[in-house]
Amino acid sequence: TVDPKTGKVTYTSLTDRFFSENRSFKAGKNELWPIPQAVIDNSKGTLKQNVGY
């Protein structure tokens, strides 16, 4: 939000939303990101999707 008098910006809603989400770490999955399908397609069979995605 922006204070109309001072112009000061406050990001409380972003912080509140980040910490209020239920997040969990899944061993064996969350160590790697999924590889975009376009990258896999362009690799001509040399890349495979990370396990769990």
C-alpha positions as CSV (number, residue, x, y, z in Angstrom):
1,T,0.0,0.0,0.0
2,V,1.1,3.6,-0.5
3,D,0.5,6.3,2.1
4,P,-1.1,9.2,0.2
5,K,0.5,11.8,2.5
6,T,4.1,10.6,2.6
7,G,4.3,8.3,-0.4
8,K,5.8,5.6,1.7
9,V,5.3,2.1,0.3
10,T,4.4,-0.8,2.7
11,Y,4.6,-4.4,1.6
12,T,2.8,-6.0,4.5
13,S,0.3,-7.9,2.4
14,L,3.0,-9.6,0.3
15,T,4.9,-10.7,3.5
16,D,1.7,-11.9,5.2
17,R,0.7,-13.9,2.1
18,F,4.1,-15.5,1.9
19,F,4.1,-16.7,5.4
20,S,0.5,-17.8,5.6
21,E,0.8,-20.3,2.7
22,N,1.2,-23.9,3.7
23,R,4.5,-25.0,2.2
24,S,6.3,-28.2,2.6
25,F,9.5,-29.8,1.4
26,K,9.2,-33.2,-0.4
27,A,12.5,-35.1,-0.3
28,G,13.3,-36.6,-3.6
29,K,11.3,-34.0,-5.6
30,N,12.0,-30.5,-4.3
31,E,15.8,-30.7,-4.8
32,L,15.3,-30.2,-8.6
33,W,13.1,-28.0,-10.8
34,P,11.1,-29.5,-13.7
35,I,12.8,-29.1,-17.1
36,P,10.6,-27.1,-19.5
37,Q,9.1,-29.3,-22.2
38,A,10.5,-27.1,-25.0
39,V,14.0,-27.8,-23.7
40,I,13.4,-31.5,-23.6
41,D,11.9,-31.4,-27.1
42,N,14.9,-29.5,-28.5
43,S,17.4,-31.9,-26.9
44,K,16.6,-34.6,-29.4
45,G,16.3,-37.3,-26.8
46,T,19.4,-36.4,-24.7
47,L,17.4,-34.9,-21.8
48,K,14.6,-36.6,-19.7
49,Q,12.3,-34.9,-17.2
50,N,13.5,-34.9,-13.6
51,V,11.9,-37.7,-11.6
52,G,8.7,-36.7,-9.9
53,Y,7.5,-34.2,-12.6
